[in-house]
């Protein structure tokens, strides 16, 4: 991954102008801090959070690693050093840790739910990410046991509704084969008829968008008869409560909510004077 934009993050919060700490606490005060979790979670972003804090004489000792599952109340890291930078950078560090751990934790919950069905179904994230944070959010998905559908627009051909306003399914697949080299060609379908057209066009995959899980097994069986190598993916409105209805029937499920709506993990940092 590229370098984290820690400087801009801190500048956004005007961390060097922490008027509260400057007004209340002596400049030479020393402190120690514990970063803990109040919930079970899959850790993600701890390395980045530690680097947010590790400046101006602050040292941080992580107690766990990114990707590790931990219980509520577990110590994630300890920090020691001048009180002012610890307090000024606390919120930025916790925001990163809470956001990314929330994504990893929700991904792991979805993966666990799929595993309970004994389905051989992959869990994918989408490009519905925070601008500037996609690389880190997708890494959090990986730590939770999923993977990105694609990292960016260059990753594969994905023909969606707005593309099909210009060309037919057959024309789209033929043009993609001609112009996109050996890229995987996936076409979105919102109805059973559209899905059958994708299979007949010999695309590599079909993305079933907002398709009702009732009857999904029969539809997928038909699509596989039309094109045995077709990868079938379900997407759109899939949640922790409904993923088990889709997973047994398809090769992949993709959820934008993994990155755009995962609840932030409940983590905290308690600072004590030394």
C-alpha positions in Angstrom: 0.0 0.0 0.0 1.0 3.6 -0.5 2.0 5.9 2.3 -0.8 7.0 4.7 -1.7 10.7 4.4 -1.1 11.2 8.1 0.1 14.8 7.8 -3.0 15.9 6.0 -5.2 14.0 8.4 -3.6 15.8 11.4 -3.7 19.2 9.6 -7.4 18.7 9.0 -7.9 18.4 12.7 -5.4 21.2 13.4 -3.7 18.8 15.8 -0.8 21.2 16.4 -3.2 23.8 17.7 -5.0 21.7 20.4 -6.2 24.6 22.4 -7.7 22.4 25.2 -4.6 20.5 26.0 -2.4 23.6 25.7 -4.7 25.5 28.1 -4.9 22.7 30.7 -1.8 20.6 30.7 1.8 21.6 31.2 3.9 21.4 28.1 6.4 19.0 29.6 3.7 16.6 31.0 4.3 12.9 30.3 1.6 10.3 29.8 0.8 6.7 29.1 -2.2 5.4 27.2 -4.0 2.1 26.5 -5.9 1.5 23.3 -8.6 -1.1 24.0 -11.7 -2.5 22.2 -15.1 -2.5 23.8 -16.4 -5.2 21.4 -15.2 -8.4 19.7 -13.6 -7.4 16.4 -11.2 -8.2 13.7 -8.4 -5.7 14.0 -7.6 -3.6 11.0 -5.8 -0.3 10.7 -3.8 -0.7 14.0 -0.5 -0.3 12.2 -1.7 3.0 10.7 -3.2 4.2 14.0 0.1 3.5 15.7 2.0 5.6 13.1 -0.4 8.5 13.7 0.6 8.5 17.3 4.3 7.8 16.9 5.7 11.3 16.6 7.2 14.0 18.8 8.6 11.4 21.2 5.6 9.1 21.5 6.3 5.4 21.3 3.6 2.8 20.7 3.8 -0.9 21.4 1.0 -2.9 19.6 -0.2 -6.0 21.5 -2.1 -7.6 18.6 -1.8 -7.6 14.8 -4.0 -6.5 12.0 -6.2 -9.4 11.0 -6.4 -10.9 14.5 -9.8 -11.6 16.1 -10.0 -10.2 19.6 -12.5 -10.2 22.4 -14.2 -7.2 24.1 -12.0 -5.5 26.6 -8.8 -6.7 25.0 -5.7 -4.4 25.0 -4.7 -3.5 21.4 -1.7 -1.2 22.0 0.1 0.8 24.7 1.6 4.3 24.1 4.1 6.3 26.1 5.4 9.9 25.7 4.6 13.5 25.9 0.9 14.2 26.8 0.3 16.9 24.3 0.8 14.9 21.0 -0.9 11.9 22.5 -4.0 13.9 23.2 -3.9 15.9 20.0 -3.7 12.8 17.8 -6.0 10.5 19.8 -9.1 11.1 17.7 -7.4 10.7 14.3 -5.8 7.5 15.4 -9.0 6.1 16.8 -11.0 7.2 13.8 -8.8 5.2 11.4 -8.7 2.1 13.7 -12.5 2.2 14.3 -13.4 2.6 10.7 -11.1 -0.1 9.3 -11.7 -2.5 12.1 -15.4 -2.0 11.5 -15.0 -3.0 7.9 -12.9 -6.1 8.7 -15.3 -7.1 11.4 -18.5 -6.8 9.3 -16.7 -8.7 6.4 -15.8 -11.5 8.8 -19.4 -11.7 10.0 -20.6 -12.1 6.4 -17.9 -14.7 5.6 -18.8 -16.6 8.8 -22.5 -16.6 7.8 -21.7 -17.9 4.3 -19.5 -20.6 5.8 -22.4 -21.7 8.0 -24.3 -22.6 4.8 -21.3 -24.8 3.6 -21.4 -22.8 0.4 -18.3 -22.4 -1.7 -19.1 -18.7 -2.3 -16.7 -15.8 -2.2 -17.5 -12.6 -0.4 -16.6 -9.5 -2.4 -16.5 -5.7 -1.7 -17.2 -3.1 -4.4 -15.8 0.3 -5.4 -18.2 2.0 -3.0 -15.3 3.3 -0.9 -14.3 6.5 0.7 -12.2 8.6 -1.8 -8.6 8.4 -0.8 -9.1 5.4 1.5 -10.0 2.6 -1.0 -6.7 0.8 -0.7 -7.0 0.7 3.1 -10.7 -0.2 3.1 -10.1 -3.0 0.6 -7.2 -4.3 2.8 -9.6 -4.3 5.7 -12.0 -6.4 3.6 -9.1 -8.9 2.9 -8.3 -9.0 6.7 -11.9 -10.0 7.3 -11.8 -12.9 4.8 -13.2 -11.2 1.7 -11.7 -9.5 -1.3 -12.5 -6.6 -3.6 -14.6 -7.3 -6.7 -12.0 -5.1 -8.5 -9.6 -2.4 -7.1 -10.4 0.1 -9.8 -11.9 0.6 -13.3 -8.9 -1.1 -14.9 -9.4 -4.3 -13.1 -12.0 -5.9 -15.3 -14.8 -5.2 -17.7 -18.1 -4.7 -15.8 -20.9 -3.8 -18.1 -23.7 -2.1 -16.2 -27.2 -0.7 -16.9 -25.8 2.7 -18.0 -23.5 1.0 -20.5 -26.3 -1.1 -21.9 -28.2 2.1 -22.6 -25.7 2.5 -25.6 -25.3 -1.1 -26.7 -27.0 -4.5 -26.5 -25.6 -7.4 -24.3 -24.2 -9.2 -27.4 -22.6 -6.0 -28.7 -21.1 -5.2 -25.3 -19.5 -8.6 -24.9 -18.2 -8.6 -28.5 -16.7 -5.1 -28.1 -15.1 -6.0 -24.8 -13.5 -9.1 -26.3 -12.1 -7.0 -29.1 -10.9 -3.9 -27.2 -10.1 -5.0 -23.7 -7.6 -7.8 -24.4 -7.8 -10.7 -22.0 -9.8 -8.8 -19.3 -12.6 -10.7 -17.6 -16.0 -9.6 -19.0 -18.9 -9.4 -16.5 -22.4 -8.1 -17.4 -25.0 -6.9 -14.9 -28.5 -8.3 -15.2 -31.6 -7.2 -13.4 -34.1 -9.8 -14.7 -34.0 -13.5 -15.6 -34.3 -12.7 -19.3 -31.3 -10.3 -19.1 -29.3 -13.0 -17.3 -30.1 -15.6 -20.0 -29.0 -13.1 -22.6 -25.6 -12.7 -20.8 -25.1 -16.4 -20.7 -25.9 -16.8 -24.3 -23.4 -14.1 -25.2 -20.7 -16.2 -23.5 -19.6 -13.5 -21.0 -17.3 -14.7 -18.3 -19.7 -13.7 -15.6 -23.2 -12.3 -14.8 -23.9 -10.0 -12.0 -27.5 -10.6 -10.7 -28.5 -7.2 -9.3 -31.3 -7.2 -6.7 -32.6 -10.6 -7.8 -35.0 -12.2 -5.4 -33.4 -15.3 -3.8 -36.6 -17.2 -4.2 -36.1 -19.2 -7.4 -32.4 -18.2 -7.6 -31.2 -21.8 -7.5 -33.3 -22.7 -10.6 -32.1 -19.6 -12.5 -28.5 -20.3 -11.8 -28.9 -23.9 -12.8 -30.4 -22.7 -16.1 -27.6 -20.2 -16.7 -24.9 -22.8 -16.0 -26.5 -25.1 -18.6 -26.4 -22.3 -21.2 -22.8 -21.4 -20.3 -21.1 -23.9 -18.0 -18.1 -21.7 -17.3 -20.2 -18.7 -16.4 -19.5 -17.1 -13.0 -22.7 -16.1 -11.2 -22.6 -13.3 -8.7 -25.4 -11.9 -6.6 -25.4 -8.2 -5.5 -27.7 -5.5 -4.4 -29.3 -5.2 -1.0 -27.6 -8.3 0.4 -27.2 -8.0 4.2 -25.9 -10.1 7.1 -29.5 -11.3 7.5 -30.0 -12.3 3.9 -26.6 -13.5 2.6 -27.3 -17.1 3.6 -30.3 -17.0 1.2 -28.1 -16.2 -1.8 -24.7 -17.9 -1.0 -25.7 -21.5 -1.6 -26.8 -20.7 -5.2 -24.1 -18.5 -6.6 -20.3 -18.3 -6.9 -19.9 -14.9 -5.4 -21.8 -12.3 -3.4 -20.8 -8.6 -3.5 -21.8 -6.1 -0.9 -21.1 -2.3 -1.2 -22.1 -2.1 2.5 -18.9 -3.7 3.6 -17.1 -0.4 2.9 -19.8 2.3 2.8 -22.0 1.2 5.8 -20.0 -1.1 8.1 -20.5 0.1 11.7 -17.4 1.7 13.2 -15.8 -0.6 15.8 -16.1 0.6 19.4 -12.5 1.3 20.4 -11.1 3.7 23.0 -7.9 5.2 24.3 -7.5 6.0 28.0 -4.6 8.4 28.9 -3.1 8.7 32.4 -0.4 11.1 33.6 3.0 9.6 34.4 
